[in-house]
Amino acid sequence: MKTRCPIRCLLLALVLALSLSGCASLLGGTTQRLAEQLGQAVMNADDPATVRDGLPAYLLLLEGLLEGDPDNVDTLLAAARLKSAYASNFVGEDTARAQRLARRALDQARRAACIDAPTLCPVLDGNPQDFAQVVEGLGRRQLDTLYGLAAAWAGHLQVHRDDWNAVADLPKIETLLQRVVALDPLHDGGVPLVYLGVLNSLHPEAVGGQPARGRAYFERAIAVSQGRNLYAKVLMAEFHARLVFDQALHDRLLAEVLAADPRAAGYTLMNTLAQVRARELQASGVDFFR
Protein backbone atom coordinates (compact mmCIF):
# COMPACT_ATOMS: atom_id res chain seq x y z
CA MET A 1 0.00 0.00 0.00
CA LYS A 2 1.35 3.42 -0.92
CA THR A 3 1.56 5.80 2.03
CA ARG A 4 3.51 8.73 0.60
CA CYS A 5 1.22 11.69 -0.01
CA PRO A 6 2.46 15.31 0.15
CA ILE A 7 0.21 18.20 1.32
CA ARG A 8 -2.77 16.13 2.44
CA CYS A 9 -0.60 13.33 3.74
CA LEU A 10 -2.12 11.09 6.34
CA LEU A 11 -4.76 13.35 7.82
CA LEU A 12 -7.08 10.55 6.81
CA ALA A 13 -8.32 9.57 10.26
CA LEU A 14 -9.66 13.02 11.06
CA VAL A 15 -11.13 13.41 7.57
CA LEU A 16 -12.96 10.13 7.98
CA ALA A 17 -14.30 11.14 11.35
CA LEU A 18 -15.68 14.36 9.89
CA SER A 19 -17.24 12.46 7.00
CA LEU A 20 -18.90 9.94 9.23
CA SER A 21 -20.21 12.55 11.64
CA GLY A 22 -21.54 14.56 8.72
CA CYS A 23 -23.56 11.60 7.58
CA ALA A 24 -24.66 10.84 11.11
CA SER A 25 -26.23 14.28 11.39
CA LEU A 26 -28.74 13.20 8.74
CA LEU A 27 -29.82 10.14 10.66
CA GLY A 28 -31.28 9.35 14.03
CA GLY A 29 -31.30 6.97 16.95
CA THR A 30 -29.47 3.71 16.53
CA THR A 31 -28.22 4.55 13.02
CA GLN A 32 -26.65 7.80 14.17
CA ARG A 33 -24.93 6.09 17.10
CA LEU A 34 -23.60 3.44 14.73
CA ALA A 35 -22.18 6.06 12.36
CA GLU A 36 -20.51 7.90 15.23
CA GLN A 37 -19.08 4.67 16.64
CA LEU A 38 -17.81 3.71 13.19
CA GLY A 39 -16.02 7.04 12.97
CA GLN A 40 -14.36 6.44 16.32
CA ALA A 41 -13.35 2.93 15.29
CA VAL A 42 -11.70 4.23 12.12
CA MET A 43 -9.83 6.93 14.00
CA ASN A 44 -8.53 4.37 16.49
CA ALA A 45 -7.66 1.65 13.95
CA ASP A 46 -4.08 0.45 13.78
CA ASP A 47 -4.47 -1.51 10.52
CA PRO A 48 -4.55 0.92 7.54
CA ALA A 49 -5.16 -1.91 5.06
CA THR A 50 -8.49 -2.75 6.69
CA VAL A 51 -9.56 0.88 6.50
CA ARG A 52 -8.47 1.09 2.85
CA ASP A 53 -10.49 -1.98 1.90
CA GLY A 54 -13.61 -0.81 3.70
CA LEU A 55 -13.83 2.76 2.44
CA PRO A 56 -15.33 2.15 -1.03
CA ALA A 57 -18.54 0.79 0.50
CA TYR A 58 -18.99 3.98 2.50
CA LEU A 59 -18.25 6.08 -0.57
CA LEU A 60 -21.10 4.33 -2.36
CA LEU A 61 -23.41 4.86 0.62
CA LEU A 62 -22.80 8.61 0.50
CA GLU A 63 -23.37 8.70 -3.26
CA GLY A 64 -26.64 6.87 -2.69
CA LEU A 65 -27.73 9.47 -0.15
CA LEU A 66 -26.93 12.23 -2.64
CA GLU A 67 -29.05 10.54 -5.30
CA GLY A 68 -32.05 11.13 -3.07
CA ASP A 69 -31.03 14.55 -1.76
CA PRO A 70 -28.44 16.10 -4.12
CA ASP A 71 -28.35 19.51 -2.41
CA ASN A 72 -27.76 18.35 1.16
CA VAL A 73 -24.73 20.34 2.32
CA ASP A 74 -23.71 17.91 5.08
CA THR A 75 -23.74 14.94 2.72
CA LEU A 76 -21.92 16.82 -0.03
CA LEU A 77 -19.14 17.80 2.38
CA ALA A 78 -18.94 14.30 3.85
CA ALA A 79 -18.65 12.77 0.37
CA ALA A 80 -16.05 15.34 -0.67
CA ARG A 81 -13.92 14.76 2.41
CA LEU A 82 -13.94 11.00 2.14
CA LYS A 83 -13.42 10.92 -1.62
CA SER A 84 -10.51 13.34 -1.35
CA ALA A 85 -8.90 11.37 1.46
CA TYR A 86 -9.24 8.13 -0.47
CA ALA A 87 -7.76 9.68 -3.61
CA SER A 88 -4.81 11.06 -1.68
CA ASN A 89 -3.99 7.93 0.26
CA PHE A 90 -5.28 4.68 -1.17
CA VAL A 91 -5.24 4.51 -4.97
CA GLY A 92 -1.58 3.55 -5.28
CA GLU A 93 0.00 4.44 -8.62
CA ASP A 94 -3.31 4.93 -10.43
CA THR A 95 -2.91 8.66 -11.03
CA ALA A 96 -5.87 8.92 -13.38
CA ARG A 97 -8.18 7.43 -10.76
CA ALA A 98 -6.81 9.70 -8.04
CA GLN A 99 -7.36 12.74 -10.23
CA ARG A 100 -10.88 11.65 -11.12
CA LEU A 101 -11.82 11.16 -7.45
CA ALA A 102 -10.19 14.43 -6.39
CA ARG A 103 -11.99 16.34 -9.15
CA ARG A 104 -15.31 14.85 -8.06
CA ALA A 105 -14.54 15.72 -4.43
CA LEU A 106 -13.78 19.34 -5.29
CA ASP A 107 -16.93 19.59 -7.40
CA GLN A 108 -19.02 18.38 -4.46
CA ALA A 109 -17.32 20.77 -2.03
CA ARG A 110 -17.85 23.67 -4.42
CA ARG A 111 -21.52 22.76 -4.77
CA ALA A 112 -21.87 22.69 -1.00
CA ALA A 113 -20.22 26.10 -0.80
CA CYS A 114 -22.58 27.57 -3.40
CA ILE A 115 -25.57 26.33 -1.41
CA ASP A 116 -24.34 27.22 2.09
CA ALA A 117 -22.50 30.44 1.20
CA PRO A 118 -24.09 31.86 -1.97
CA THR A 119 -21.85 34.95 -2.00
CA LEU A 120 -18.82 32.66 -2.36
CA CYS A 121 -20.08 30.93 -5.49
CA PRO A 122 -19.48 33.77 -8.01
CA VAL A 123 -15.85 34.27 -6.90
CA LEU A 124 -14.72 30.64 -6.79
CA ASP A 125 -13.14 31.05 -10.23
CA GLY A 126 -12.37 34.74 -9.82
CA ASN A 127 -9.22 36.54 -8.78
CA PRO A 128 -7.73 35.81 -5.33
CA GLN A 129 -8.39 39.34 -4.05
CA ASP A 130 -12.15 39.22 -4.65
CA PHE A 131 -12.22 35.70 -3.28
CA ALA A 132 -10.45 36.76 -0.08
CA GLN A 133 -12.82 39.68 0.42
CA VAL A 134 -15.87 37.41 0.28
CA VAL A 135 -14.29 34.76 2.52
CA GLU A 136 -13.49 37.43 5.11
CA GLY A 137 -17.20 38.20 5.34
CA LEU A 138 -18.20 34.64 6.20
CA GLY A 139 -18.65 33.57 9.81
CA ARG A 140 -18.84 30.59 12.11
CA ARG A 141 -22.05 29.34 10.53
CA GLN A 142 -20.09 28.54 7.37
CA LEU A 143 -17.04 27.15 9.24
CA ASP A 144 -17.53 23.52 8.21
CA THR A 145 -18.15 24.54 4.61
CA LEU A 146 -15.03 26.70 4.48
CA TYR A 147 -12.92 23.89 5.92
CA GLY A 148 -14.49 21.23 3.72
CA LEU A 149 -13.82 23.31 0.61
CA ALA A 150 -10.22 23.99 1.69
CA ALA A 151 -9.54 20.30 2.34
CA ALA A 152 -11.02 19.17 -0.98
CA TRP A 153 -9.16 21.90 -2.85
CA ALA A 154 -5.86 20.92 -1.18
CA GLY A 155 -6.47 17.28 -2.13
CA HIS A 156 -7.16 18.30 -5.71
CA LEU A 157 -3.95 20.31 -5.79
CA GLN A 158 -1.96 17.36 -4.49
CA VAL A 159 -2.90 15.02 -7.32
CA HIS A 160 -2.76 17.80 -9.94
CA ARG A 161 0.48 19.37 -8.71
CA ASP A 162 1.93 19.35 -12.24
CA ASP A 163 -1.01 21.40 -13.52
CA TRP A 164 -0.21 25.11 -13.25
CA ASN A 165 -3.90 26.00 -13.32
CA ALA A 166 -4.37 23.92 -10.17
CA VAL A 167 -1.26 25.39 -8.53
CA ALA A 168 -2.59 28.90 -9.22
CA ASP A 169 -5.43 28.20 -6.77
CA LEU A 170 -3.04 27.80 -3.84
CA PRO A 171 -3.64 31.37 -2.52
CA LYS A 172 -7.38 30.66 -2.33
CA ILE A 173 -6.76 27.47 -0.33
CA GLU A 174 -4.59 29.42 2.09
CA THR A 175 -7.24 32.15 2.38
CA LEU A 176 -9.86 29.55 3.36
CA LEU A 177 -7.60 27.94 5.95
CA GLN A 178 -6.61 31.27 7.47
CA ARG A 179 -10.28 32.16 7.84
CA VAL A 180 -10.99 28.81 9.50
CA VAL A 181 -8.17 29.38 11.99
CA ALA A 182 -9.32 32.95 12.63
CA LEU A 183 -12.83 31.73 13.40
CA ASP A 184 -11.68 28.78 15.52
CA PRO A 185 -7.94 28.34 16.27
CA LEU A 186 -8.60 24.85 17.70
CA HIS A 187 -10.76 23.63 14.83
CA ASP A 188 -10.35 19.93 13.98
CA GLY A 189 -7.63 19.51 16.58
CA GLY A 190 -5.37 22.02 14.82
CA VAL A 191 -5.25 20.25 11.46
CA PRO A 192 -5.90 23.51 9.52
CA LEU A 193 -2.69 24.78 11.11
CA VAL A 194 -0.84 21.75 9.71
CA TYR A 195 -2.15 22.55 6.22
CA LEU A 196 -0.93 26.14 6.62
CA GLY A 197 2.45 24.91 7.81
CA VAL A 198 2.85 22.88 4.63
CA LEU A 199 1.61 25.63 2.32
CA ASN A 200 4.10 28.11 3.76
CA SER A 201 6.95 25.59 3.48
CA LEU A 202 6.62 24.68 -0.19
CA HIS A 203 9.24 27.18 -1.44
CA PRO A 204 12.42 28.80 -0.09
CA GLU A 205 12.16 32.35 1.19
CA ALA A 206 14.19 33.59 -1.80
CA VAL A 207 11.36 32.66 -4.17
CA GLY A 208 8.39 33.73 -2.08
CA GLY A 209 8.14 30.99 0.53
CA GLN A 210 7.70 31.80 4.22
CA PRO A 211 9.45 28.99 6.12
CA ALA A 212 9.49 30.88 9.44
CA ARG A 213 5.71 31.28 9.28
CA GLY A 214 5.41 27.63 8.26
CA ARG A 215 7.36 26.53 11.32
CA ALA A 216 5.16 28.66 13.57
CA TYR A 217 2.04 27.01 12.16
CA PHE A 218 3.48 23.53 12.69
CA GLU A 219 4.43 24.33 16.27
CA ARG A 220 0.95 25.68 17.00
CA ALA A 221 -0.59 22.52 15.54
CA ILE A 222 1.59 20.30 17.71
CA ALA A 223 0.68 22.33 20.78
CA VAL A 224 -3.06 22.21 19.99
CA SER A 225 -2.97 18.40 19.83
CA GLN A 226 -0.78 18.26 22.95
CA GLY A 227 1.77 16.33 20.93
CA ARG A 228 -0.64 13.51 20.07
CA ASN A 229 -0.75 14.33 16.34
CA LEU A 230 2.50 12.69 15.24
CA TYR A 231 1.92 13.56 11.61
CA ALA A 232 2.31 17.26 12.36
CA LYS A 233 5.89 16.48 13.39
CA VAL A 234 6.47 14.31 10.33
CA LEU A 235 5.28 17.05 8.00
CA MET A 236 7.33 19.64 9.85
CA ALA A 237 10.40 17.48 9.27
CA GLU A 238 9.56 16.77 5.62
CA PHE A 239 8.56 20.23 4.52
CA HIS A 240 10.10 22.75 6.89
CA ALA A 241 13.29 21.12 8.17
CA ARG A 242 14.30 19.90 4.74
CA LEU A 243 13.42 23.24 3.14
CA VAL A 244 15.76 25.16 5.48
CA PHE A 245 18.25 22.29 5.57
CA ASP A 246 18.03 21.86 9.35
CA GLN A 247 19.19 18.29 9.87
CA ALA A 248 19.17 18.50 13.66
CA LEU A 249 15.51 19.52 13.72
CA HIS A 250 14.63 16.94 11.04
CA ASP A 251 16.26 14.07 12.89
CA ARG A 252 14.89 15.12 16.28
CA LEU A 253 11.31 15.31 15.06
CA LEU A 254 11.47 11.92 13.37
CA ALA A 255 13.11 10.32 16.41
CA GLU A 256 10.31 11.69 18.61
CA VAL A 257 7.68 10.27 16.27
CA LEU A 258 9.27 6.83 16.15
CA ALA A 259 9.76 6.72 19.92
CA ALA A 260 6.13 7.67 20.63
CA ASP A 261 3.27 5.27 21.26
CA PRO A 262 1.01 5.68 18.19
CA ARG A 263 -2.05 4.71 20.18
CA ALA A 264 -3.89 7.86 21.18
CA ALA A 265 -7.64 8.39 21.18
CA GLY A 266 -8.65 9.89 17.86
CA TYR A 267 -5.16 9.73 16.35
CA THR A 268 -4.12 6.05 16.18
CA LEU A 269 -4.64 5.46 12.46
CA MET A 270 -2.97 8.72 11.52
CA ASN A 271 -0.09 8.09 13.92
CA THR A 272 0.44 4.55 12.63
CA LEU A 273 0.81 5.91 9.11
CA ALA A 274 2.93 8.79 10.39
CA GLN A 275 5.48 6.33 11.74
CA VAL A 276 5.64 4.59 8.37
CA ARG A 277 6.43 7.91 6.71
CA ALA A 278 8.91 8.82 9.45
CA ARG A 279 10.93 5.68 8.73
CA GLU A 280 10.98 6.55 5.02
CA LEU A 281 12.18 10.08 5.76
CA GLN A 282 14.76 8.84 8.22
CA ALA A 283 16.21 6.51 5.58
CA SER A 284 16.20 9.09 2.78
CA GLY A 285 17.55 11.81 5.06
CA VAL A 286 20.99 10.22 5.02
CA ASP A 287 21.38 11.15 1.35
CA PHE A 288 19.33 14.36 1.53
CA PHE A 289 21.60 16.02 4.09
CA ARG A 290 24.86 14.62 2.71
C-alpha positions in Angstrom: 0.0 0.0 0.0 1.3 3.4 -0.9 1.6 5.8 2.0 3.5 8.7 0.6 1.2 11.7 0.0 2.5 15.3 0.1 0.2 18.2 1.3 -2.8 16.1 2.4 -0.6 13.3 3.7 -2.1 11.1 6.3 -4.8 13.3 7.8 -7.1 10.5 6.8 -8.3 9.6 10.3 -9.7 13.0 11.1 -11.1 13.4 7.6 -13.0 10.1 8.0 -14.3 11.1 11.4 -15.7 14.4 9.9 -17.2 12.5 7.0 -18.9 9.9 9.2 -20.2 12.5 11.6 -21.5 14.6 8.7 -23.6 11.6 7.6 -24.7 10.8 11.1 -26.2 14.3 11.4 -28.7 13.2 8.7 -29.8 10.1 10.7 -31.3 9.4 14.0 -31.3 7.0 16.9 -29.5 3.7 16.5 -28.2 4.5 13.0 -26.7 7.8 14.2 -24.9 6.1 17.1 -23.6 3.4 14.7 -22.2 6.1 12.4 -20.5 7.9 15.2 -19.1 4.7 16.6 -17.8 3.7 13.2 -16.0 7.0 13.0 -14.4 6.4 16.3 -13.4 2.9 15.3 -11.7 4.2 12.1 -9.8 6.9 14.0 -8.5 4.4 16.5 -7.7 1.6 13.9 -4.1 0.4 13.8 -4.5 -1.5 10.5 -4.5 0.9 7.5 -5.2 -1.9 5.1 -8.5 -2.8 6.7 -9.6 0.9 6.5 -8.5 1.1 2.9 -10.5 -2.0 1.9 -13.6 -0.8 3.7 -13.8 2.8 2.4 -15.3 2.1 -1.0 -18.5 0.8 0.5 -19.0 4.0 2.5 -18.3 6.1 -0.6 -21.1 4.3 -2.4 -23.4 4.9 0.6 -22.8 8.6 0.5 -23.4 8.7 -3.3 -26.6 6.9 -2.7 -27.7 9.5 -0.1 -26.9 12.2 -2.6 -29.1 10.5 -5.3 -32.1 11.1 -3.1 -31.0 14.5 -1.8 -28.4 16.1 -4.1 -28.3 19.5 -2.4 -27.8 18.4 1.2 -24.7 20.3 2.3 -23.7 17.9 5.1 -23.7 14.9 2.7 -21.9 16.8 0.0 -19.1 17.8 2.4 -18.9 14.3 3.8 -18.7 12.8 0.4 -16.0 15.3 -0.7 -13.9 14.8 2.4 -13.9 11.0 2.1 -13.4 10.9 -1.6 -10.5 13.3 -1.4 -8.9 11.4 1.5 -9.2 8.1 -0.5 -7.8 9.7 -3.6 -4.8 11.1 -1.7 -4.0 7.9 0.3 -5.3 4.7 -1.2 -5.2 4.5 -5.0 -1.6 3.5 -5.3 0.0 4.4 -8.6 -3.3 4.9 -10.4 -2.9 8.7 -11.0 -5.9 8.9 -13.4 -8.2 7.4 -10.8 -6.8 9.7 -8.0 -7.4 12.7 -10.2 -10.9 11.7 -11.1 -11.8 11.2 -7.5 -10.2 14.4 -6.4 -12.0 16.3 -9.2 -15.3 14.9 -8.1 -14.5 15.7 -4.4 -13.8 19.3 -5.3 -16.9 19.6 -7.4 -19.0 18.4 -4.5 -17.3 20.8 -2.0 -17.8 23.7 -4.4 -21.5 22.8 -4.8 -21.9 22.7 -1.0 -20.2 26.1 -0.8 -22.6 27.6 -3.4 -25.6 26.3 -1.4 -24.3 27.2 2.1 -22.5 30.4 1.2 -24.1 31.9 -2.0 -21.8 34.9 -2.0 -18.8 32.7 -2.4 -20.1 30.9 -5.5 -19.5 33.8 -8.0 -15.9 34.3 -6.9 -14.7 30.6 -6.8 -13.1 31.0 -10.2 -12.4 34.7 -9.8 -9.2 36.5 -8.8 -7.7 35.8 -5.3 -8.4 39.3 -4.1 -12.2 39.2 -4.7 -12.2 35.7 -3.3 -10.5 36.8 -0.1 -12.8 39.7 0.4 -15.9 37.4 0.3 -14.3 34.8 2.5 -13.5 37.4 5.1 -17.2 38.2 5.3 -18.2 34.6 6.2 -18.7 33.6 9.8 -18.8 30.6 12.1 -22.0 29.3 10.5 -20.1 28.5 7.4 -17.0 27.2 9.2 -17.5 23.5 8.2 -18.2 24.5 4.6 -15.0 26.7 4.5 -12.9 23.9 5.9 -14.5 21.2 3.7 -13.8 23.3 0.6 -10.2 24.0 1.7 -9.5 20.3 2.3 -11.0 19.2 -1.0 -9.2 21.9 -2.8 -5.9 20.9 -1.2 -6.5 17.3 -2.1 -7.2 18.3 -5.7 -3.9 20.3 -5.8 -2.0 17.4 -4.5 -2.9 15.0 -7.3 -2.8 17.8 -9.9 0.5 19.4 -8.7 1.9 19.4 -12.2 -1.0 21.4 -13.5 -0.2 25.1 -13.3 -3.9 26.0 -13.3 -4.4 23.9 -10.2 -1.3 25.4 -8.5 -2.6 28.9 -9.2 -5.4 28.2 -6.8 -3.0 27.8 -3.8 -3.6 31.4 -2.5 -7.4 30.7 -2.3 -6.8 27.5 -0.3 -4.6 29.4 2.1 -7.2 32.1 2.4 -9.9 29.6 3.4 -7.6 27.9 5.9 -6.6 31.3 7.5 -10.3 32.2 7.8 -11.0 28.8 9.5 -8.2 29.4 12.0 -9.3 33.0 12.6 -12.8 31.7 13.4 -11.7 28.8 15.5 -7.9 28.3 16.3 -8.6 24.9 17.7 -10.8 23.6 14.8 -10.3 19.9 14.0 -7.6 19.5 16.6 -5.4 22.0 14.8 -5.3 20.2 11.5 -5.9 23.5 9.5 -2.7 24.8 11.1 -0.8 21.8 9.7 -2.1 22.5 6.2 -0.9 26.1 6.6 2.4 24.9 7.8 2.9 22.9 4.6 1.6 25.6 2.3 4.1 28.1 3.8 6.9 25.6 3.5 6.6 24.7 -0.2 9.2 27.2 -1.4 12.4 28.8 -0.1 12.2 32.4 1.2 14.2 33.6 -1.8 11.4 32.7 -4.2 8.4 33.7 -2.1 8.1 31.0 0.5 7.7 31.8 4.2 9.4 29.0 6.1 9.5 30.9 9.4 5.7 31.3 9.3 5.4 27.6 8.3 7.4 26.5 11.3 5.2 28.7 13.6 2.0 27.0 12.2 3.5 23.5 12.7 4.4 24.3 16.3 0.9 25.7 17.0 -0.6 22.5 15.5 1.6 20.3 17.7 0.7 22.3 20.8 -3.1 22.2 20.0 -3.0 18.4 19.8 -0.8 18.3 23.0 1.8 16.3 20.9 -0.6 13.5 20.1 -0.8 14.3 16.3 2.5 12.7 15.2 1.9 13.6 11.6 2.3 17.3 12.4 5.9 16.5 13.4 6.5 14.3 10.3 5.3 17.1 8.0 7.3 19.6 9.8 10.4 17.5 9.3 9.6 16.8 5.6 8.6 20.2 4.5 10.1 22.8 6.9 13.3 21.1 8.2 14.3 19.9 4.7 13.4 23.2 3.1 15.8 25.2 5.5 18.2 22.3 5.6 18.0 21.9 9.3 19.2 18.3 9.9 19.2 18.5 13.7 15.5 19.5 13.7 14.6 16.9 11.0 16.3 14.1 12.9 14.9 15.1 16.3 11.3 15.3 15.1 11.5 11.9 13.4 13.1 10.3 16.4 10.3 11.7 18.6 7.7 10.3 16.3 9.3 6.8 16.1 9.8 6.7 19.9 6.1 7.7 20.6 3.3 5.3 21.3 1.0 5.7 18.2 -2.1 4.7 20.2 -3.9 7.9 21.2 -7.6 8.4 21.2 -8.6 9.9 17.9 -5.2 9.7 16.4 -4.1 6.1 16.2 -4.6 5.5 12.5 -3.0 8.7 11.5 -0.1 8.1 13.9 0.4 4.6 12.6 0.8 5.9 9.1 2.9 8.8 10.4 5.5 6.3 11.7 5.6 4.6 8.4 6.4 7.9 6.7 8.9 8.8 9.4 10.9 5.7 8.7 11.0 6.5 5.0 12.2 10.1 5.8 14.8 8.8 8.2 16.2 6.5 5.6 16.2 9.1 2.8 17.5 11.8 5.1 21.0 10.2 5.0 21.4 11.2 1.3 19.3 14.4 1.5 21.6 16.0 4.1 24.9 14.6 2.7 
